[in-house]
Amino acid sequence: MLSAARSFSALALRRARFPTQVTRYAPGQLAPLARRAVASPLCAASEAAATGAATPAGGDQKAPYPPLKVTAPGRVVALGDVHGDIGQARRALTIAGVLGDGGDAVNPEWIGGDTVVVQVGDVLDRGDDEIAILILLQKLHKQAEKEGGAVYILNGNHEVLNVSGDFRYVTQGAFQESTRFGEHLVNLFGDSFKDAFGGAEEDARKRQVKARVGLFSPGGPLAQQLAMNSTVLIVNDTVFAHGGLMPRHVEFGLERLNRAVSDWMRGREIADEKDRVALGMAIGSVKDSVVWNRTFGTENFVTDTDRDRACEVLGKTLDAIPGAKRMVIGHTPQLGGCNGECDGRIWRVDVGMSFGVVGADPEVLEIDGEKVSVLDSRVLQGAGTASKL
C-alpha cells in the first residue's frame, strides 16, 4: 500500500499542476456532460438521484464545496470500506437500520429517519459494483434528507488512486461497469461525447480503459461527483477521516484540505503553493496523509509503548478540534471487527467486508448521544447490539 502511495504522489501533484494532461480532452469539453451527469442517472440500469447541485467542469468558482462540519439531530452510523461489493454494502446498511426490505435494486427504501450515515471512503476498487454503490448511497441520501437525515461519503485512498489514473485495483467487472456507464451517458447526451468514453475504440480493453479515464480523470463526470464528498467530516463531536488526522493537519486547516482535494478532482489547476501543500497533506504519499495514514489503524499494537504513543498523538489531534471527542477511521481492515482504542477516542470501522478483501461479516458503528456501539448481524436476529470497548 505504501508503494502505491509513493507512486501516486508524484503523479497526482504533477497532474494537479497540469490538468490538461490528465483529462486527455480539451479543457471544458465535458463541461455540459458533467453538469447534467451529476444530476442524472449514474448507470444504465438505474436512475440516480442527485445529492445536491450539479458541479460544472472547467473551474466554475460557484461550484459547492463539500462540508467540513454538519449537525446530526439523531444517531450517527459509520460504515466502513465497501470496495465495490454492493451485496455486503446493502447488508451493512440493513444492520445499521437504514435500509428497508420494501425497496429493490433500483428503488431502495430508507427507513433510518433522521439518522446520519457516514461511509468512510473506499467505495471504489476490488469489486465489480462501484457505480451501483454510489447510486444506492445517493438515493438513500435523497430520501434521508426529507426526514432530517443524510448519507455522506468520504474520499478514501482508492478514490484518489482512480482520479489520479491508477487503476491497478480495478476489477474486470468494474471496467465493464464503467464502459456501460460511459455508453449510457453518450446515449443520454449525444455522440459528441462518444470518443471521450472510448466509443470509437475497436479493442474492448482499450475501450474499457478509456471509458474509465474519461469518467474519473479530474473534471470528468464521476470525478466531479467525488469532488462533492468530504475528505474530512466532523459530525457533532465525532471526526471522520479515511486514514486519520494528525495535529499538523488541524493546525494547517481542515477546510483547506477538503477544498484542495475537491478542486483537484474538479480539474482546477492547483497553482497556489499553500493549496499544493494542502493537497499533499490530504492525499500525498507521506505515510501520515489523511487518506493513507495508518497511525491509528493498528488492531493489536506490538508494545504498550507503541499504543501509548499513538494515543498521545490522537489526543493532541482531537484536543486541537473544539468539541471533538473521538475519531472514526477506515482504511486498515480489522480482522476482529469494529473496535475502539485509547479510551474510546479512536474507532476503526473497516472490517474488510468486501469479498474483494476478506469477505468478513459486515459491522457498523453506531453513535447515539454518548453511547457508542458496534452493530453486527445479531441485530437482524433480534439479539441487540454489541459494544467492543
C-alpha positions, 0 to 999 in steps of 0.5 A: 500500500505504501508503494502505491502511495509513493507512486501516486504522489508524484503523479497526482501533484504533477497532474494537479499542476497540469490538468490538461494532461490528465483529462486527455480532452480539451479543457471544458469539453465535458463541461455540459456532460458533467453538469447534467451527469451529476444530476442524472442517472449514474448507470444504465440500469438505474436512475440516480438521484442527485445529492445536491447541485450539479458541479460544472467542469472547467473551474466554475468558482460557484461550484459547492464545496463539500462540508467540513462540519454538519449537525446530526439531530439523531444517531450517527452510523459509520460504515466502513470500506465497501470496495465495490461489493454492493451485496455486503454494502446493502447488508451493512446498511440493513444492520445499521437500520437504514435500509428497508426490505420494501425497496429493490435494486433500483428503488431502495427504501430508507427507513433510518429517519433522521439518522446520519450515515457516514461511509468512510471512503473506499467505495471504489476498487476490488469489486465489480459494483462501484457505480451501483454503490454510489447510486444506492448511497445517493438515493438513500441520501435523497430520501434521508434528507426529507426526514432530517437525515443524510448519507455522506461519503468520504474520499478514501485512498482508492478514490484518489488512486482512480482520479489520479489514473491508477487503476491497478485495483480495478476489477474486470467487472468494474471496467465493464461497469464503467464502459456501460456507464460511459455508453449510457451517458453518450446515449443520454447526451449525444455522440459528441461525447462518444470518443471521450468514453472510448466509443470509437475504440475497436479493442474492448480493453482499450475501450474499457480503459478509456471509458474509465479515464474519461469518467474519473480523470479530474473534471470528468463526470464521476470525478466531479461527483467525488469532488462533492464528498468530504475528505474530512467530516466532523459530525457533532463531536465525532471526526471522520477521516479515511486514514486519520488526522494528525495535529499538523493537519488541524493546525494547517486547516481542515477546510483547506484540505477538503477544498484542495482535494475537491478542486483537484478532482474538479480539474482546477489547476492547483497553482497556489503553493499553500493549496499544493501543500494542502493537497499533499497533506490530504492525499500525498504519499507521506505515510501520515496523509489523511487518506493513507495514514495508518497511525491509528489503524493498528488492531493489536499494537506490538508494545504498550509503548507503541499504543501509548504513543499513538494515543498521545498523538490522537489526543493532541489531534482531537484536543486541537478540534473544539468539541471533538471527542473521538475519531472514526477511521477506515482504511486498515481492515480489522480482522476482529471487527469494529473496535475502539482504542485509547479510551474510546477516542479512536474507532476503526470501522473497516472490517474488510467486508468486501469479498474483494478483501476478506469477505468478513461479516459486515459491522457498523458503528453506531453513535447515539448521544454518548453511547457508542456501539458496534452493530453486527448481524445479531441485530437482524436476529433480534439479539441487540447490539454489541459494544467492543470497548 
